[in-house]
């Protein structure tokens, strides 16, 4: 494990994860625990291979190449690296359009 790197979850990403786990928990507490562990374990693996995720295609099309994502079906975990820290920025349902989600969030923060 790379001791110089650390994973930091943004408030938005934490809220995304909480919403996902709460939704799953209503149907199956066991499945919620499994989903939570899977997402947290996969993001912790970024310490070993920080560039292991792919560049986010929708952002790359806009000329933004420094955001990457892990696919943890059915979710997309969007992150970026800066100054030895991996910032987890969002956890989005892969069945949603990423551009719509990001636009929605931008509008919400500007209200």
C-alpha positions as CSV (number, residue, x, y, z in Angstrom):
1,X,0.0,0.0,0.0
2,X,1.3,3.4,-0.9
3,X,1.8,5.3,2.4
4,X,2.0,8.7,0.7
5,X,-1.5,8.5,-0.8
6,X,-4.8,8.8,1.0
7,X,-8.4,8.6,0.0
8,X,-10.6,11.5,0.9
9,X,-14.4,11.4,0.3
10,X,-16.1,14.7,-0.5
11,X,-19.3,15.6,1.3
12,X,-21.2,15.1,-2.0
13,X,-19.8,11.6,-2.5
14,X,-20.6,10.7,1.1
15,X,-24.1,11.9,0.6
16,X,-24.4,9.9,-2.6
17,X,-23.2,6.8,-0.8
18,X,-25.5,7.3,2.1
19,X,-28.5,7.7,-0.2
20,X,-27.6,4.5,-2.1
21,X,-27.1,2.5,1.1
22,X,-30.3,3.8,2.6
23,X,-32.3,3.0,-0.5
24,X,-30.9,-0.6,-0.6
25,X,-31.3,-1.0,3.2
26,X,-35.1,-0.5,2.8
27,X,-35.2,-3.7,0.7
28,X,-32.4,-5.7,2.3
29,X,-30.1,-4.7,5.1
30,X,-27.7,-7.5,4.2
31,X,-27.5,-6.2,0.6
32,X,-26.9,-2.7,1.9
33,X,-23.9,-3.9,4.0
34,X,-22.5,-5.8,1.0
35,X,-22.9,-2.8,-1.3
36,X,-21.3,-0.4,1.2
37,X,-18.3,-2.8,1.8
38,X,-17.9,-3.3,-2.0
39,X,-17.8,0.4,-2.8
40,X,-15.5,1.2,0.2
41,X,-13.1,-1.7,-0.6
42,X,-12.8,-0.8,-4.3
43,X,-12.1,2.9,-3.5
44,X,-9.5,1.8,-0.9
45,X,-7.8,-0.2,-3.7
46,X,-7.1,3.1,-5.4
47,X,-4.2,3.4,-3.0
48,X,-2.5,0.5,-4.8
49,X,-3.4,1.7,-8.3
50,X,-4.6,5.3,-8.3
51,X,-4.9,5.5,-12.1
52,X,-6.7,2.1,-12.3
53,X,-10.0,3.8,-13.2
54,X,-10.8,5.0,-16.7
55,X,-11.0,8.6,-17.7
56,X,-14.7,9.7,-17.5
57,X,-15.8,9.6,-21.2
58,X,-18.4,12.4,-20.8
59,X,-15.9,14.7,-19.2
60,X,-13.1,13.8,-21.7
61,X,-15.5,14.8,-24.5
62,X,-15.5,18.3,-22.9
63,X,-11.7,18.4,-22.6
64,X,-11.5,17.4,-18.9
65,X,-9.1,14.5,-18.6
66,X,-8.1,14.5,-15.0
67,X,-11.2,12.9,-13.6
68,X,-11.3,9.1,-13.5
69,X,-13.9,6.6,-12.5
70,X,-14.3,3.1,-11.1
71,X,-17.2,1.1,-12.4
72,X,-18.7,-0.8,-9.4
73,X,-21.9,-2.0,-11.1
74,X,-24.3,-0.4,-11.1
75,X,-22.5,2.6,-9.8
76,X,-19.8,4.9,-11.2
77,X,-17.4,6.3,-8.6
78,X,-15.8,9.5,-9.9
79,X,-12.5,10.7,-8.5
80,X,-9.4,12.7,-9.1
81,X,-5.9,12.8,-7.8
82,X,-4.2,15.9,-6.5
83,X,-1.2,16.4,-4.2
84,X,-1.0,12.8,-3.0
85,X,-4.7,12.6,-2.2
86,X,-7.4,10.7,-4.1
87,X,-10.6,12.7,-3.9
88,X,-13.8,10.7,-4.3
89,X,-16.2,13.2,-5.8
90,X,-19.4,11.4,-6.6
91,X,-21.1,8.0,-6.7
92,X,-23.6,8.0,-9.5
93,X,-26.0,5.3,-10.7
94,X,-24.6,4.2,-14.0
95,X,-28.1,4.1,-15.5
96,X,-28.3,7.9,-15.2
97,X,-26.7,10.3,-17.6
98,X,-23.6,11.7,-15.9
99,X,-24.0,15.1,-17.7
100,X,-27.5,15.5,-16.4
101,X,-26.4,14.6,-12.8
102,X,-23.6,17.1,-12.9
103,X,-25.7,19.8,-14.4
104,X,-28.4,19.2,-11.7
105,X,-25.7,19.5,-9.0
106,X,-24.3,22.7,-10.5
107,X,-27.8,24.3,-10.6
108,X,-28.5,23.3,-7.1
109,X,-25.3,24.8,-5.8
110,X,-26.0,28.1,-7.6
111,X,-29.4,28.6,-6.1
